[in-house]
Amino acid sequence: APPRPATRRHSLVSPKRRSKYILPSGFLFDYVLCPNYLGEFIEWLGLAVATGNSSLYAFAAWTFANLVPRAVHYRRWYVAQFGEAAVGTRRKAFIPFVL
């Protein structure tokens, strides 16, 4: 199938590199830079709430503790590659409008 042009229509290629690093945009990428991390945490938290299993609550907490620093690091990397103006202050690392 041909690539969907809408997925990269609003992307920005890094001016600092010759390689094609792309600043993702669209859907959750407009609010957080690592929506996959946020989704993974929501999945584990949802499973813990649905089952009431304390081990799953612990695993969700561990997932949060593991992914938040990584998301913050990725946001810093995106700012270094594309600049604060391109990344924007509204776009957070992990939790929309918060972190």
C-alpha positions as CSV (number, residue, x, y, z in Angstrom):
1,A,0.0,0.0,0.0
2,P,1.3,3.5,-0.7
3,P,2.4,5.6,2.2
4,R,-0.2,7.8,3.8
5,P,0.9,11.4,3.1
6,A,-1.1,12.8,6.0
7,T,1.2,11.1,8.5
8,R,4.2,13.1,7.5
9,R,2.6,16.2,6.1
10,H,3.3,18.3,9.2
11,S,6.6,16.7,10.2
12,L,9.7,18.7,10.5
13,V,13.1,17.4,9.4
14,S,16.0,18.3,11.7
15,P,18.1,21.2,10.4
16,K,21.1,20.1,12.4
17,R,21.6,16.7,10.9
18,R,21.9,15.4,7.4
19,S,20.0,12.3,8.4
20,K,16.2,12.5,8.4
21,Y,15.2,12.7,12.0
22,I,11.6,13.8,12.0
23,L,9.7,15.7,14.7
24,P,6.4,13.7,14.8
25,S,3.1,15.5,14.8
26,G,-0.6,14.6,14.7
27,F,-2.9,13.0,17.3
28,L,-1.2,12.6,20.6
29,F,2.2,13.7,19.2
30,D,0.8,17.3,19.3
31,Y,0.6,16.9,23.2
32,V,3.4,14.5,24.1
33,L,6.6,13.4,22.4
34,C,6.3,9.8,23.7
35,P,2.7,8.8,23.4
36,N,3.7,5.2,23.1
37,Y,5.2,5.4,26.7
38,L,2.0,7.0,27.9
39,G,-0.1,4.3,26.2
40,E,2.0,1.6,27.8
41,F,1.5,3.1,31.3
42,I,-2.2,3.5,30.7
43,E,-2.5,-0.1,29.6
44,W,-0.8,-1.4,32.8
45,L,-2.7,0.9,35.1
46,G,-5.9,-0.1,33.4
47,L,-5.2,-3.8,33.9
48,A,-4.3,-3.2,37.5
49,V,-7.6,-1.3,38.1
50,A,-9.6,-3.9,36.2
51,T,-8.2,-6.8,38.2
52,G,-7.5,-5.2,41.5
53,N,-4.2,-7.0,41.7
54,S,-1.6,-5.4,43.9
55,S,1.3,-6.9,41.8
56,L,-0.1,-5.2,38.7
57,Y,-0.3,-1.9,40.6
58,A,3.4,-2.3,41.5
59,F,4.2,-3.1,37.9
60,A,2.3,0.0,36.7
61,A,4.2,2.1,39.2
62,W,7.5,0.5,38.0
63,T,6.6,1.2,34.4
64,F,5.9,4.8,35.2
65,A,9.2,5.2,37.1
66,N,11.0,3.6,34.2
67,L,9.4,5.5,31.3
68,V,9.1,9.0,32.7
69,P,12.9,9.7,32.8
70,R,13.2,8.2,29.3
71,A,10.5,10.5,28.0
72,V,12.1,13.5,29.6
73,H,15.4,12.5,28.0
74,Y,13.8,12.2,24.6
75,R,12.2,15.6,24.9
76,R,15.6,17.1,25.7
77,W,17.0,15.3,22.6
78,Y,14.2,16.7,20.4
79,V,14.8,20.2,21.7
80,A,18.5,19.8,20.9
81,Q,17.8,18.5,17.4
82,F,14.9,20.8,16.4
83,G,15.0,23.7,18.9
84,E,12.5,24.8,21.6
85,A,10.5,26.8,19.1
86,A,9.8,23.8,16.9
87,V,9.1,21.4,19.8
88,G,7.0,24.0,21.6
89,T,6.3,24.5,25.3
90,R,2.8,23.0,25.0
91,R,4.2,19.6,23.9
92,K,5.2,17.7,27.0
93,A,7.4,14.6,27.4
94,F,4.9,12.1,29.0
95,I,1.7,13.5,30.4
96,P,-0.3,16.0,28.3
97,F,-0.3,19.6,29.8
98,V,1.7,18.4,32.8
99,L,5.1,16.6,32.3
